[in-house]
Amino acid sequence: MNTEPVIIVQLIHIQGPLKGRIQEFSGPAITIGRNPTCDMQFPKDLAAVSRSHAEIVREGNRFKLVDRSTNGTFVNGKQVKEVFLKDGDVIMFSPDGPKVSFLAKAIEMRDIEQNLNVTRPEPMMQVDVPVPPAGERAAPEPPKKPAPEAPGRPEEIAVRKVQVPLIVQYGPTLNSYRELPVNIGQGPGNDLIMTHPSIADRHAQIFFAQGKYWIKDLTGRKSISINGRPIDLQAALNVNDVLSLSPQGPVLRFLGEGRLAEYEEPEPAPPGPGSDAPEGSPKPPDEKKKGGWSIKDIFKR
């Protein structure tokens, strides 16, 4: 029996107290405001946002934004009361208030479950082999010694096209893909173009094999590292791995299930009393509060 696609709404906070967070919703409506019962809840002391500020309502495969505030709701800089949203629309709650970017995507749950399962080997076919008479039997061959492994680069994993999801949050944008591999670089022929001074024209490739997501270094210079360790050619990604595309960035965190999000390493805490810092040395800047990721499990039904 065919299963209907699940439509996921992603809202990435690009301005305001929740900046840097990505929130996902799959229900028929998303309530937004300072009220503790809202699905997207802003701090109670943020007066620019009303207690019940707005609502995003699903109508078929489209999503309508309805303003319920006194301070106004804006889409791409224009104040609205009701409007159907498109991927990439920027929603602002009151003038100069918090901003989020909107993205909706349909996910076939059956396809994801099939693609994420490791292929099971087929049962071996039993074949009857005639046994020669005792006098004609050849002496058994001595067991062969395994050939010694050649030192150097590990065996390269073959890259094939696979229908699995990949979502990359970089800056204020979300990039969604339904098929891997995905090529990353500054050149126009890449699937994901990153304009960063340390990114090469053909820099990296993300692919899926053996039930895992992999990253491949296309630069040949060991530019890519995972958790601070440079990879030789390619490496599998595990949940919460910190992926540096070069020593100077960009840096992404792998959230699992094909999710990559831009990551900022926490700044070191200022030295406390009794530290070895010389007297009169300038104090380091106060540690910035980093927004954590709030990702809902989209595979729960």
C-alpha positions in Angstrom: 0.0 0.0 0.0 1.4 3.4 -0.9 2.1 5.8 1.9 1.4 9.5 1.6 4.4 11.8 1.8 5.1 13.6 5.0 5.5 17.3 4.5 8.0 18.9 6.9 8.2 22.6 7.5 11.6 23.9 8.5 12.0 27.3 10.0 15.6 28.6 10.4 16.1 31.6 12.7 18.2 34.2 11.0 17.6 37.1 13.4 16.4 37.4 17.0 17.0 35.5 20.3 16.8 32.1 18.6 19.3 32.9 15.9 21.0 29.8 14.5 18.3 27.3 15.5 16.4 25.2 13.0 13.0 24.0 14.0 10.9 21.4 12.2 7.2 20.8 12.3 4.9 18.2 10.6 1.5 19.0 12.1 -1.4 20.7 10.3 -0.8 24.1 12.0 2.2 25.9 13.6 1.3 28.5 16.3 3.9 31.3 16.9 4.2 33.7 19.8 5.2 34.3 23.4 2.4 32.1 24.8 3.9 28.9 26.4 1.4 26.8 24.4 2.8 28.0 21.0 4.7 25.6 18.9 7.3 28.2 18.1 7.7 30.0 21.4 9.7 33.3 21.8 10.9 34.5 25.2 8.2 36.0 27.3 10.0 39.3 27.7 10.3 39.9 23.9 7.6 42.6 23.7 7.9 42.9 19.9 6.2 39.5 19.5 2.6 39.1 20.6 1.5 36.3 22.8 -0.4 34.8 19.8 1.5 36.5 17.0 0.9 34.3 13.9 0.0 30.8 12.6 1.1 28.7 9.7 -1.7 26.5 8.5 -1.4 23.6 6.0 -4.0 23.6 3.2 -3.4 20.6 1.0 0.3 20.8 0.0 0.5 24.5 0.6 1.1 26.5 3.8 -0.7 29.8 4.6 0.7 32.4 7.0 -2.0 34.1 9.1 -1.2 37.2 11.1 -2.9 37.4 14.5 -0.7 40.1 16.1 -0.9 43.8 17.0 2.6 44.6 15.8 2.3 43.1 12.3 3.9 40.2 10.4 6.0 40.7 7.3 7.0 38.4 4.4 10.0 39.5 2.3 9.7 43.0 3.8 6.0 43.4 3.0 3.3 43.4 5.7 0.7 40.7 5.3 -2.5 39.5 7.0 -2.7 36.2 5.0 -0.3 34.8 2.4 0.7 31.5 1.0 4.4 30.8 1.7 7.1 29.8 -0.8 10.4 28.1 -0.1 13.0 30.7 0.9 10.5 33.3 2.1 11.8 35.4 5.0 9.2 36.0 7.7 9.6 38.9 10.2 7.5 39.1 13.3 7.0 42.9 13.8 9.3 45.7 12.4 12.9 44.8 13.2 11.7 41.7 15.1 12.8 38.1 14.8 13.3 36.7 11.3 12.9 33.1 10.1 13.4 31.5 6.7 10.7 29.1 5.5 11.2 25.8 3.7 8.7 22.9 3.1 9.6 19.6 1.7 7.8 16.3 1.1 9.4 13.1 2.2 8.4 9.6 1.1 8.8 7.7 4.3 8.8 4.3 2.5 11.6 5.4 0.2 13.7 6.6 3.0 13.3 3.5 5.1 14.2 1.3 2.0 17.3 3.4 1.2 18.6 3.5 4.7 18.4 -0.3 5.2 21.5 -2.2 4.4 21.1 -4.5 1.5 20.7 -8.1 2.7 22.7 -10.8 0.8 20.6 -13.2 -1.4 20.5 -16.8 -0.2 23.1 -19.0 -1.8 21.9 -21.5 -4.4 22.6 -25.2 -3.6 24.3 -27.0 -6.5 25.0 -30.7 -6.6 28.6 -31.3 -7.7 29.5 -34.9 -8.8 32.2 -36.5 -6.7 34.8 -38.5 -8.6 35.7 -42.1 -7.5 38.1 -42.5 -4.6 41.0 -43.5 -6.9 40.6 -40.4 -9.1 40.3 -37.8 -6.3 43.0 -35.2 -6.4 45.0 -34.4 -3.3 43.7 -31.4 -1.4 45.5 -28.2 -2.2 47.2 -26.5 0.8 45.5 -23.5 2.1 46.5 -20.2 0.5 48.1 -17.6 2.6 46.3 -14.2 2.5 48.2 -11.7 0.5 49.7 -9.0 2.7 47.8 -5.7 2.6 49.6 -3.0 0.7 50.5 0.0 2.9 49.0 3.4 2.0 45.6 4.6 1.1 42.6 2.5 2.2 40.3 1.0 -0.4 38.1 3.6 -2.1 34.3 3.2 -1.7 32.5 3.3 -5.0 30.2 6.2 -5.5 26.7 5.5 -7.0 23.5 7.5 -7.4 21.2 6.8 -4.5 17.7 8.3 -3.7 18.3 9.5 -0.1 17.7 13.0 1.4 20.3 15.5 2.2 19.7 18.9 3.9 22.5 21.4 4.3 22.0 24.7 6.3 24.8 27.2 5.4 24.3 30.8 6.3 20.7 31.9 6.0 19.7 29.3 3.4 18.6 25.7 3.5 19.6 23.4 0.6 17.6 20.3 0.2 18.5 17.3 -2.1 16.7 14.0 -2.8 19.5 12.2 -4.6 23.2 11.7 -3.8 26.1 12.3 -4.6 26.1 16.1 -4.1 29.2 18.0 -5.2 30.4 21.1 -3.2 32.6 23.8 -4.5 32.9 27.4 -5.9 32.6 26.3 -9.5 29.3 26.7 -11.4 29.0 23.0 -12.1 28.5 22.1 -8.4 25.3 21.1 -6.8 26.0 23.2 -3.7 28.0 26.4 -4.4 29.9 27.8 -1.4 31.5 31.2 -1.9 34.2 30.9 0.7 37.8 31.9 0.1 39.1 28.5 1.3 36.7 26.4 -0.9 38.1 25.1 -4.2 36.2 25.0 -7.5 35.7 21.2 -6.9 36.1 20.8 -3.2 34.1 17.9 -1.7 31.4 15.3 -2.5 28.8 13.8 -0.2 27.5 10.4 -1.1 25.7 7.4 0.5 27.1 3.9 0.7 27.0 0.9 3.1 24.1 2.5 5.0 26.0 5.7 5.8 26.6 9.2 4.6 30.2 9.8 3.4 32.4 12.9 2.6 35.0 12.7 -0.1 37.9 15.2 -0.5 38.1 16.3 -4.1 41.0 18.7 -3.6 43.8 16.1 -3.2 45.4 18.2 -0.5 43.8 16.6 2.6 41.8 19.8 3.2 38.9 18.2 4.9 38.9 17.1 8.5 36.4 15.4 10.9 36.6 16.2 14.6 40.0 17.9 13.9 41.6 14.9 12.1 42.3 15.3 8.3 40.8 12.6 6.1 42.9 10.9 3.5 40.3 10.6 0.7 36.9 9.8 2.1 35.3 9.0 5.4 31.9 8.1 6.9 30.0 10.6 8.9 28.6 9.8 12.3 26.1 11.7 14.4 27.5 15.0 15.9 30.7 14.8 13.8 32.2 18.3 13.3 33.2 18.5 9.6 35.7 21.2 8.6 35.9 21.7 4.8 39.2 23.4 5.3 41.4 24.6 8.2 39.8 28.1 7.7 36.2 26.7 7.4 33.4 26.5 6.7 32.6 24.2 9.6 29.4 22.0 9.7 28.0 19.5 12.2 26.4 16.3 11.0 23.1 15.9 12.8 22.3 12.5 11.4 19.7 11.3 8.8 21.3 13.5 6.1 21.4 16.8 8.1 24.3 19.2 8.0 24.2 22.5 9.8 26.7 25.3 10.0 28.5 25.1 13.3 30.3 27.7 15.4 32.8 26.5 17.9 32.3 28.0 21.4 34.7 30.7 22.4 37.1 30.0 25.2 36.0 31.2 28.6 37.8 34.2 30.1 40.5 33.3 32.6 39.2 33.4 36.2 41.0 34.4 39.4 44.3 32.7 40.0 44.9 32.1 36.3 48.2 32.4 34.6 47.2 35.4 32.5 49.7 38.3 33.1 48.4 41.3 35.0 47.3 44.1 32.7 46.7 41.9 29.7 43.5 42.6 27.8 40.5 40.6 28.8 39.0 38.3 26.2 35.5 39.1 25.0 32.6 37.7 26.8 31.5 34.4 25.7 28.6 34.7 23.2 25.6 32.6 23.8 25.3 30.1 21.1 21.9 28.9 19.9 21.5 25.1 20.1 19.8 23.0 17.5 16.2 22.1 18.1 15.6 19.3 15.6 12.4 17.1 15.8 12.6 13.5 14.8 10.8 13.5 11.4 10.7 9.7 11.2 8.3 9.5 14.1 4.8 9.0 12.9 
